[in-house]
Amino acid sequence: MLKQRLLHRGRKFDFEVNCLRLPNQSEGEWECIRHPGGALAVPVTPDGDLVLVRQYRFALQGRLLEFPAGTVEPNEAPAATIQREIEEETGYRANTWRSLGQFQYA
């Protein structure tokens, strides 16, 4: 990395521009959003119903139905994040957990 500029430090994410030199020696700028990570659950009741929450999303100027999710707090495991979020957003607590996977983020 040749240069890094922080353009925005936000409550949930940071936005930066990085000047990089590629292996072919060309240089360019790439934007990057830095986020601490998130966790999402697909809650299923004993009756087999899915639990969704209605969330307001400013970018859409409206509400969406979504699975419970939340931002991982500093020094918090994603499993703890989603357990907290399910109870806060839905009032439910899960008796059993099964990971559906994960993906890498910056």
Backbone as JSON, one array per atom type, in Angstrom:
{
  "sequence": "MLKQRLLHRGRKFDFEVNCLRLPNQSEGEWECIRHPGGALAVPVTPDGDLVLVRQYRFALQGRLLEFPAGTVEPNEAPAATIQREIEEETGYRANTWRSLGQFQYA",
  "N": [[0.85, -1.17, 0.0], [0.6, 2.14, -0.91], [-0.47, 4.55, -0.05], [-2.92, 5.63, 2.27], [-6.13, 6.88, 2.84], [-8.39, 7.99, 5.17], [-11.66, 8.57, 4.74], [-14.1, 8.71, 5.98], [-15.18, 8.21, 9.25], [-17.33, 6.25, 10.83], [-20.24, 5.35, 12.84], [-20.87, 2.66, 12.48], [-19.19, 1.78, 10.41], [-16.09, 2.37, 8.61], [-14.83, 4.36, 5.92], [-12.46, 4.21, 3.43], [-9.83, 5.25, 1.17], [-7.47, 3.69, -0.79], [-4.23, 3.83, -2.11], [-2.63, 1.83, -4.31], [0.06, -0.25, -5.52], [0.13, -2.43, -8.1], [1.1, -5.86, -8.96], [1.95, -5.68, -11.64], [3.1, -3.25, -11.69], [1.48, -1.05, -12.17], [-0.41, 1.69, -10.83], [-3.13, 2.55, -8.7], [-6.27, 3.7, -7.3], [-8.29, 2.33, -4.75], [-11.39, 1.91, -3.25], [-12.5, 1.2, 0.07], [-14.58, -0.31, 2.44], [-14.55, -0.58, 5.84], [-15.66, -2.75, 8.25], [-16.74, -4.04, 11.39], [-17.81, -6.57, 11.31], [-20.52, -8.93, 11.22], [-23.42, -10.75, 12.38], [-25.86, -13.2, 11.65], [-28.98, -14.83, 12.01], [-31.12, -17.61, 11.31], [-33.85, -18.06, 12.61], [-35.9, -20.71, 13.71], [-38.99, -21.75, 14.8], [-40.33, -24.17, 17.2], [-42.57, -25.11, 15.88], [-41.83, -24.95, 13.27], [-41.94, -22.51, 12.01], [-40.51, -19.58, 10.52], [-38.68, -16.92, 12.03], [-38.94, -13.55, 11.66], [-37.9, -10.09, 11.49], [-39.16, -6.76, 11.36], [-37.54, -4.18, 9.92], [-36.56, -0.79, 9.77], [-35.06, 0.77, 7.03], [-32.99, 3.25, 6.15], [-31.79, 3.9, 3.64], [-33.59, 2.83, 1.81], [-35.84, 4.09, 2.55], [-37.89, 2.86, 3.95], [-39.48, -0.04, 5.43], [-38.24, -3.36, 5.9], [-38.66, -6.93, 5.82], [-36.64, -9.03, 7.65], [-34.16, -11.48, 8.58], [-33.1, -11.86, 12.0], [-30.26, -9.93, 12.91], [-27.0, -8.54, 13.57], [-24.38, -6.17, 14.44], [-21.1, -7.13, 15.19], [-19.72, -6.57, 18.3], [-16.78, -4.95, 19.78], [-14.37, -7.33, 20.81], [-16.22, -9.4, 20.95], [-17.68, -12.52, 20.29], [-19.08, -13.74, 17.21], [-21.18, -15.59, 17.65], [-22.11, -14.9, 20.19], [-22.98, -12.34, 19.6], [-25.22, -12.78, 17.88], [-26.89, -14.26, 19.52], [-27.53, -12.36, 21.46], [-28.75, -10.41, 19.81], [-31.01, -11.78, 18.75], [-32.62, -12.12, 21.04], [-32.97, -9.4, 21.79], [-34.24, -8.31, 19.5], [-36.42, -9.97, 18.9], [-37.4, -11.24, 21.18], [-37.22, -13.93, 21.52], [-35.4, -16.89, 22.57], [-32.88, -19.12, 21.68], [-32.8, -22.68, 21.83], [-31.18, -24.59, 20.68], [-28.32, -24.55, 18.51], [-27.03, -24.23, 15.23], [-24.44, -23.92, 13.02], [-24.53, -22.22, 9.95], [-22.59, -21.44, 8.34], [-19.88, -19.23, 7.36], [-18.32, -16.17, 6.24], [-15.48, -14.48, 4.93], [-14.42, -11.23, 5.84], [-13.26, -7.85, 5.53]],
  "CA": [[0.0, 0.0, 0.0], [1.4, 3.35, -1.01], [-1.09, 5.61, 0.72], [-4.27, 5.31, 2.74], [-6.85, 8.06, 3.33], [-9.67, 7.73, 5.82], [-12.6, 9.61, 4.31], [-15.24, 8.77, 6.9], [-15.22, 7.3, 10.4], [-18.73, 6.21, 11.21], [-20.67, 4.57, 13.99], [-20.86, 1.24, 12.12], [-18.14, 1.43, 9.47], [-15.18, 3.4, 8.12], [-14.65, 4.36, 4.47], [-11.12, 4.68, 3.12], [-9.32, 5.11, -0.19], [-6.1, 3.18, -0.73], [-3.45, 3.88, -3.34], [-1.88, 0.58, -4.35], [0.84, -0.62, -6.7], [-0.16, -3.81, -8.46], [2.28, -6.62, -9.38], [2.42, -5.23, -12.96], [3.65, -1.92, -11.41], [0.52, 0.04, -12.33], [-0.93, 2.2, -9.57], [-4.51, 2.98, -8.75], [-6.96, 3.88, -6.02], [-9.39, 1.41, -4.47], [-12.16, 2.25, -2.07], [-12.71, 0.07, 0.98], [-15.41, -0.11, 3.63], [-14.12, -1.42, 6.97], [-16.79, -3.03, 9.15], [-16.27, -5.02, 12.37], [-18.41, -7.88, 11.09], [-21.9, -9.07, 11.65], [-23.93, -12.11, 12.58], [-27.25, -13.34, 11.24], [-29.56, -16.13, 12.35], [-32.37, -18.02, 10.67], [-34.56, -18.73, 13.71], [-37.03, -21.58, 13.37], [-39.73, -22.11, 16.01], [-40.63, -25.61, 17.28], [-43.62, -25.43, 14.89], [-41.27, -24.85, 11.93], [-42.1, -21.17, 11.46], [-39.34, -18.71, 10.54], [-38.86, -15.68, 12.79], [-38.4, -12.38, 10.95], [-38.12, -8.79, 12.13], [-39.42, -5.66, 10.42], [-36.52, -3.17, 10.2], [-36.54, 0.4, 8.92], [-33.79, 0.98, 6.34], [-32.97, 4.61, 5.66], [-31.48, 3.96, 2.2], [-34.81, 2.48, 1.06], [-36.95, 4.9, 3.08], [-38.99, 1.97, 4.29], [-39.22, -1.2, 6.27], [-38.02, -4.66, 5.26], [-38.65, -8.12, 6.67], [-35.29, -9.58, 7.65], [-33.77, -12.35, 9.68], [-32.37, -11.11, 13.02], [-28.84, -9.77, 12.64], [-26.4, -7.44, 14.31], [-22.96, -5.88, 14.3], [-20.25, -7.7, 16.23], [-19.09, -5.55, 19.15], [-15.38, -5.26, 20.06], [-14.09, -8.48, 21.69], [-17.4, -10.25, 21.06], [-17.77, -13.59, 19.29], [-20.32, -13.65, 16.44], [-22.25, -16.38, 18.28], [-22.66, -14.08, 21.28], [-23.7, -11.24, 18.95], [-26.53, -13.17, 17.38], [-27.74, -14.64, 20.66], [-28.0, -11.09, 22.02], [-29.66, -9.75, 18.87], [-32.29, -12.5, 18.67], [-33.43, -11.79, 22.2], [-33.33, -7.98, 21.73], [-35.12, -7.98, 18.37], [-37.61, -10.82, 18.78], [-37.87, -11.77, 22.46], [-36.97, -15.37, 21.55], [-34.09, -17.45, 22.89], [-32.72, -20.41, 21.01], [-32.36, -23.82, 22.64], [-30.1, -25.27, 19.96], [-27.67, -23.73, 17.49], [-26.28, -24.95, 14.18], [-23.81, -22.95, 12.12], [-24.83, -22.36, 8.53], [-21.39, -21.03, 7.62], [-19.34, -17.89, 7.59], [-17.51, -15.69, 5.14], [-14.41, -13.57, 5.32], [-14.63, -9.81, 5.6], [-12.07, -7.03, 5.81]],
  "C": [[0.9, 1.24, 0.0], [0.85, 4.46, -0.13], [-2.49, 5.18, 1.11], [-4.89, 6.59, 3.29], [-8.17, 7.62, 3.93], [-10.6, 8.88, 5.46], [-13.76, 9.77, 5.27], [-15.05, 7.75, 8.02], [-16.64, 7.36, 10.93], [-18.99, 5.36, 12.44], [-20.57, 3.07, 13.72], [-19.73, 0.84, 11.19], [-17.27, 2.63, 9.15], [-15.08, 3.25, 6.6], [-13.29, 4.96, 4.16], [-10.82, 4.49, 1.64], [-7.85, 4.74, -0.07], [-5.45, 3.3, -2.1], [-2.52, 2.67, -3.3], [-1.04, 0.48, -5.62], [0.61, -2.1, -6.94], [1.12, -4.53, -8.89], [2.82, -6.19, -10.76], [2.97, -3.8, -12.92], [2.68, -0.77, -11.71], [-0.01, 0.43, -10.95], [-2.37, 2.64, -9.76], [-5.07, 3.14, -7.36], [-8.13, 2.92, -5.92], [-10.06, 1.84, -3.18], [-12.4, 1.0, -1.23], [-13.6, 0.5, 2.14], [-14.92, -1.09, 4.68], [-15.28, -1.52, 7.96], [-16.33, -4.1, 10.13], [-16.84, -6.42, 12.2], [-19.82, -7.94, 11.64], [-22.26, -10.53, 11.82], [-25.41, -12.11, 12.23], [-27.72, -14.74, 11.63], [-30.81, -16.36, 11.52], [-33.14, -18.79, 11.74], [-35.77, -19.51, 13.21], [-37.7, -21.99, 14.69], [-39.94, -23.63, 16.05], [-41.71, -26.05, 16.29], [-43.12, -25.34, 13.46], [-41.45, -23.5, 11.27], [-40.77, -20.41, 11.53], [-39.67, -17.44, 11.3], [-38.16, -14.56, 12.04], [-38.67, -11.13, 11.76], [-38.35, -7.74, 11.04], [-38.48, -4.52, 10.82], [-36.67, -2.0, 9.23], [-35.15, 0.55, 8.33], [-33.82, 2.33, 5.65], [-32.75, 4.69, 4.15], [-32.69, 3.66, 1.34], [-36.02, 3.3, 1.48], [-38.15, 4.03, 3.39], [-38.54, 0.81, 5.14], [-39.08, -2.46, 5.43], [-38.25, -5.75, 6.28], [-37.29, -8.78, 6.53], [-35.15, -10.63, 8.74], [-33.04, -11.49, 10.72], [-30.87, -11.09, 12.72], [-28.31, -8.62, 13.47], [-24.92, -7.31, 14.05], [-22.2, -6.47, 15.48], [-19.57, -6.57, 16.99], [-17.63, -5.93, 19.38], [-15.25, -6.39, 21.09], [-15.3, -9.38, 21.91], [-17.37, -11.3, 19.95], [-19.08, -13.44, 18.52], [-21.48, -14.45, 17.05], [-22.9, -15.61, 19.42], [-23.46, -12.91, 20.71], [-25.1, -11.67, 18.57], [-27.45, -13.65, 18.49], [-28.34, -13.39, 21.3], [-29.04, -10.45, 21.1], [-31.0, -10.46, 18.76], [-33.19, -12.12, 19.83], [-33.88, -10.32, 22.16], [-34.39, -7.72, 20.67], [-36.42, -8.77, 18.35], [-38.2, -11.28, 20.11], [-37.68, -13.27, 22.59], [-35.57, -15.67, 22.07], [-34.02, -18.82, 22.24], [-32.27, -21.48, 22.0], [-31.2, -24.56, 22.0], [-29.59, -24.35, 18.86], [-26.98, -24.63, 16.48], [-25.72, -23.89, 13.23], [-24.18, -23.26, 10.68], [-23.65, -21.91, 7.68], [-20.94, -19.65, 8.01], [-18.6, -17.46, 6.35], [-16.55, -14.63, 5.65], [-14.79, -12.14, 4.98], [-13.36, -9.06, 5.99], [-12.21, -6.31, 7.12]]
}
